[in-house]
Amino acid sequence: MLTSDGKKIGKVKSVHMHPKDLTIEGIVIDPGMFEAYQYMGAGYIGSVTDEGVVLNIHPVTEYVGMKVFDYSGKEIGKVKEVNRSKQTNTLLSILVDHRGKEDVLVRADYIAVTGNNIMLKEPFPS
């Protein structure tokens, strides 16, 4: 199982098929030891081949562990948890481990850019 940018995120655990149409409704991903299975609906599947499945997205669940910076480039901490809308790829918020301070919940509308790291739109209170 690969993301749209080629990152391996696990193995296909099971495929959910429509009982009459025999079309794929979704897949369950096994990310590995100590991590919960993830369900991806058919709308997130880019291609299916003999070698595996490639998603047409970068799952927001992959944000865990990313560094978080405010708009000025100051590092705030790392993503500890991702909150998404049900089993969609719609990000609601991230919980940031604020380097020894109390964890901070950041709503999705405060996030400017995601990539290898996460950049916030505004300054972050100390």
C-alpha positions in Angstrom: 0.0 0.0 0.0 1.5 3.3 -1.2 0.4 6.9 -0.7 0.1 9.2 -3.7 3.7 10.4 -3.2 5.0 6.8 -3.0 5.4 6.3 0.8 4.7 2.7 1.9 2.1 2.8 4.7 1.3 -0.9 5.2 -0.2 -4.0 3.7 -3.8 -4.6 2.4 -5.5 -6.6 5.2 -8.8 -7.0 3.5 -10.9 -5.7 0.5 -14.5 -4.8 0.9 -16.6 -5.6 -2.2 -20.1 -4.6 -3.2 -22.1 -7.9 -3.0 -24.0 -7.3 -6.3 -21.7 -5.1 -8.4 -18.5 -6.8 -7.3 -16.8 -3.4 -7.2 -14.3 -2.4 -4.5 -16.0 -0.3 -1.8 -12.8 0.1 0.3 -9.8 -1.6 1.7 -8.4 -2.1 5.2 -4.7 -1.3 5.7 -2.5 -3.1 8.2 0.2 -0.5 9.0 2.2 -2.9 11.2 2.8 -3.8 14.8 1.2 -1.7 17.5 -0.8 0.5 15.0 -4.6 0.4 14.4 -5.9 -0.8 11.1 -7.1 2.0 8.8 -10.1 1.9 6.4 -9.8 3.7 3.0 -12.9 4.1 0.9 -12.9 3.4 -2.9 -12.7 7.2 -3.6 -9.2 7.2 -2.1 -7.8 4.4 -4.3 -5.8 5.5 -7.3 -4.9 2.2 -8.8 -4.8 -1.5 -8.0 -2.2 -3.8 -9.6 -0.8 -7.2 -8.9 2.0 -5.5 -6.9 -0.3 -3.5 -4.7 -2.6 -0.6 -4.2 -1.7 3.1 -4.7 -3.8 5.8 -3.1 -4.7 9.0 -4.8 -4.1 10.9 -1.5 -1.6 11.4 1.3 -3.5 10.2 4.4 -3.8 12.7 7.2 -3.0 9.9 9.6 0.5 10.0 8.3 1.0 13.4 10.0 1.8 11.7 13.3 5.4 12.4 14.1 5.8 15.4 11.8 7.4 18.6 13.1 5.1 21.6 13.5 6.3 25.1 12.9 4.6 28.5 13.3 4.4 30.9 10.4 7.8 32.5 11.4 9.6 29.1 11.3 9.7 28.5 15.1 9.4 24.8 15.9 6.4 24.2 18.2 6.7 20.4 18.6 5.6 17.2 16.9 2.2 15.8 15.9 1.1 13.4 18.6 -2.4 12.6 17.3 -4.6 13.3 14.3 -8.3 13.9 14.5 -10.2 13.3 11.3 -13.9 13.3 10.3 -15.0 9.7 10.7 -13.2 7.5 8.3 -12.5 10.2 5.7 -9.3 12.0 4.9 -10.8 15.3 6.2 -8.5 16.7 8.9 -10.3 18.3 11.9 -7.3 18.9 14.2 -3.9 17.8 15.3 -2.6 17.3 18.9 0.9 18.7 19.2 3.4 17.5 21.8 4.6 20.9 22.8 8.1 19.9 23.9 7.7 19.3 27.7 4.7 21.7 28.0 1.0 20.8 27.9 -0.1 19.2 24.6 -1.8 21.7 22.3 -4.8 21.1 20.0 -4.6 22.9 16.7 -7.6 23.1 14.5 -7.2 22.3 10.8 -8.1 25.9 9.7 -4.9 27.1 11.5 -2.7 24.9 9.3 -1.2 26.7 6.3 0.9 24.0 4.7 1.6 20.3 5.0 4.4 18.3 3.4 7.4 16.8 5.2 6.4 19.2 8.1 3.4 21.2 9.1 3.4 25.0 9.0 0.8 27.0 10.9 -0.8 30.3 9.6 -0.2 32.3 12.8 2.3 32.9 15.6 2.1 30.4 18.3 1.8 31.5 22.0 4.8 30.5 24.1 
